[in-house]
């Protein structure tokens, strides 16, 4: 390191704490000065900075405070008591903001064991689907904001994404539902230039759990690969999620190509790049899924339509043959 240059790596400044915890810098200073809950470190020039243990403490204090504990009472607790009460809240209370903050705390310290514990408790309470929609996806959105603000390292996102990805793969492997004659065939992928695959992996789980057949191509799928899939398998639906821009192909061109090449196939698209762009034009066979709930509703409609068709078929089979044409 060059002489005279300060090394601020692994130091969290008060603006970082504000971004990560949502607690105003003014409030943090009051906690320091009035209640002396923690003492910041100082650089050679007197600038406050914090380490990751202090970040965890501040997150835990915030969780307790948001759940009715007064700061004056928290200040009287030992560090162990604060941790225990936060753990009890995490296990016994399904307040999603508290769960998200607890996950952020485990992420900052790369605490795999605690992260998996929190996730497992919520899955037992809410089920995998609600845990993903109510806790994990809002948590991932928060991670994105923290990354944009420079408050976390890409390693934090990679660490957490891989843990969630592992959980989804296990859940998919454990599904006992199998496709039947009424099942629809879904081609599921994200295109080249899109590296985020948690949402599409969750969609894979949701589709299979409803008994549909899934041809899962995952992330970074070249457009040319789709032709071969259609040649051999002929999917009923295409499902894709787009959250990142592709510098090589415009989003409108990608959408137009999908709609033009497979006019007889219903195409379902989601992701922030699709949902938030107001100037996009969609072919008639393209439907935008604004949220995971929209996909759930769509699958429910498919199920109801199949049930209706089966009832009609069953009814017609019971009719005397002279009632036909």
Secondary structure, DSSP 8 states (H G I E B T S, - for coil): --TT----TT-B-HHHHHHHH---HHHHHHHHHHH-----EE-TT--EEB-HHHHHHHHHHHHHHHTT--HHHHTTS-HHHHHHHHHHHHHH---HHHHHHHHHHHHHTT-HHHHHHHHHHHHHHH-HHHHIIIIIHHHHHHHHHHHHTT-S-HHHHHHHHHHHHHHHHHHHHT------TT--EEEEEEETT----HHHHHHHHHHHHTT-EEEEEEEEE-THHHHHHHHHT--SEEEEE--S--SSS-HHHHHHHHHHHTTTSEEEEESHHHHS-TT----TTEEE--SHHHHHHHHHHHHHHHHHHHHHHHHHHHS-GGG--
